[in-house]
Amino acid sequence: MAEKKVEPHLFVIFGATGDLAKRKLMPAIAMLAQTGKLGERYAILGVGRGDDIDDDGFRALVNDALREAGIPSGTARAWCERCLHYQKVSYQTPDDFAALGRRIEELERENDLPGNRVFYLSTPPAVFELTIDGLGQAGLNQGPGWTRLVIEKPFGHNLQSAIDLNACVHRHFTESQIYRIDHYLGKATVQNLFVFRFANMLFEAIWNRDRIASVDILVAEEIGVGSRAGFYEKTGAVKDILQNHAMQLFALIAMEPPSNGAAEAIRSEKIKLLYATQPLREEDIVLGQYTPGVINGREVKGYHEEPGIAPDSLTETFAAVRLRVNNWRWQGVPFIVRTGKRLRRRVTQIAVNFRTAPVWFFETMGQKLAHPNSLILRLQPNEGFELGIQVKDPNQPERLRTVPLIFDYADTFGRLPEAYETLLLDTLVGDQTLFVHGVETEAAWRIFEPFVESQPKVHGYAAGTWGPEAMARLMPRNRDEAAE
Ligand code: BG6
């Protein structure tokens, strides 16, 4: 694909002093600027509710954040001075949005910008609608150039709220202006799922219920809730990761081949798959919450002991589901999707478990010698993939061994770009392929709707384990149980 050029623009970030902006967005923007990818003319306007901060205060705060992200301070300081600005906006106050409009025009005049604007909502989800209405009522939904709206996750907290939020967005913006972000789609290894499946002749013919027994999708983190109690208590593992990041992995691994590589074709295949997936039944869900434990030899607190967490909180820090897809390709194949904080180690991977080969001759004394193949797509860390193959052990004639065929990204490609760098750049060039369509958000919520209605039990699990023991009941008993 030809590289598209970024046109001169103004980048407006709501929630600019928040955790996400400091840890991810500003470092990604700074990296893009350093590598010349933002083009020659642009300005960045941070927006927040605080009036205890001005342009200089914002620049100092971003400069510190960049230092923490490992960006050398000398160049960063000058860049912050030149490109960053700050405006206080209280989300309930129409006058503040009018003032924002005037500030935008002023910055565009000073920097000779043609009126192309990105509005990035990096605020708590509770103020998404207020902000979008504020922008719309101030006439900031349309500008002299293009206007794009980026919305962070979670998109709604159930089906109805996602429908309402989509309605609110569509009151002011058209779908082609909207970039619903899921940063997992910005990861090179996640994009590679598409290439792995559709650019290799090898896999498509075996990518179905005849050959595959089950698929395990795992998003495991070592970190706990950290300093994000306020956000996490309202969110929990289902809304934080399972319903969005993990469902995107599921969609890419299970969707049908699209008719072309354009955003619309890919997104409609994902939507079709989500609609073919059965809404969850209670027996297909296991929730958990971490209790004190040990990770990497270090004792860590339980969720209830973390700062800012209610001592009787029932927020889940682990969630696992068994998804069932009703279509020709996947009928009967369980997709086990899990995520959790404070698990044994950080790993995001997809394991595709093939069926056992129908052989009777690799057997000794009733014991099967041939093990089924597995393909592990490791998305992070140690990015790469591994295919387990059966070979004859030359030294032990009676034995077969599983040996891995391994590919490692770092060996071949070195540093992978940060997900946010990729997604910010795509927003700036107007490519929606790696963003979530409104219908997709609703289709994903439809699957989780019964979970929202019921209140499944939250099981304890010790930090440093792989989650609650109850998890075992979701797993198929053996490779060939799947098509039962
Ligand atoms: C975020 C969640 O979306 O993704 C965090 O809010 C989580 O809770 C993070 O830690 C994980 O992202 P990554 O890129 O580190 O896997």
Boltz pocket constraint, residues with backbone or C-beta under 6 A from the ligand:
constraints:
  - pocket:
      binder: B
      contacts: [[A, 221], [A, 240], [A, 241]]
      max_distance: 6.0
